[in-house]
Amino acid sequence: MDLTQEELVKKLDMHKTTYTNYEQGKREPPFELIIKLAKLYDVSIDYIAGLTNIRKSYK
């Protein structure tokens, strides 16, 4: 989607610091966030988790 981190955290309704901690592996993202990301990017949760390279719809 070519979003900046600022645009993404606005869409996810969270603080930038919190998201940065998820990206850097300092904190584990909650499952609810994984679902939001899957819907936003229209990919499967398996794709987000790195369990597959196939970008399937989350549906």
C-alpha positions in Angstrom: 0.0 0.0 0.0 3.1 2.2 0.2 2.1 3.8 3.5 4.4 5.7 5.7 4.7 4.6 9.3 2.7 7.7 10.3 -0.1 6.9 7.9 -0.2 3.2 9.0 -0.4 4.0 12.7 -3.2 6.4 12.0 -5.2 3.7 10.2 -4.5 1.3 13.0 -5.3 3.9 15.6 -2.2 3.4 17.7 0.9 5.2 18.8 4.0 5.2 16.6 6.2 4.1 19.4 4.0 1.0 20.0 4.1 0.0 16.4 7.9 0.6 16.2 8.3 -1.8 19.2 6.4 -4.4 17.2 8.5 -3.9 14.1 11.8 -4.1 16.1 10.7 -7.2 17.9 10.7 -5.6 21.3 7.0 -6.5 21.8 4.7 -9.1 20.4 1.7 -7.6 18.5 -1.7 -8.7 19.9 -3.7 -11.1 17.7 -6.3 -8.3 17.1 -3.6 -6.2 15.4 -2.6 -9.2 13.2 -6.2 -9.4 12.1 -6.4 -5.7 11.3 -3.2 -5.9 9.3 -4.5 -8.9 7.3 -7.6 -7.0 6.5 -5.8 -3.8 5.6 -3.3 -5.5 3.3 -5.8 -8.2 2.1 -3.5 -11.1 2.9 -3.7 -14.2 5.1 -2.6 -14.3 8.7 -0.2 -17.1 7.6 1.4 -14.6 5.2 1.9 -12.0 7.9 3.4 -14.7 10.2 5.9 -15.7 7.6 4.4 -19.3 7.3 3.8 -18.9 3.6 5.0 -16.8 0.7 1.6 -17.0 -1.0 -0.4 -13.7 -0.6 -3.9 -15.0 -0.2 -6.9 -12.9 0.8 -7.7 -12.9 4.5 -11.2 -14.0 3.7 
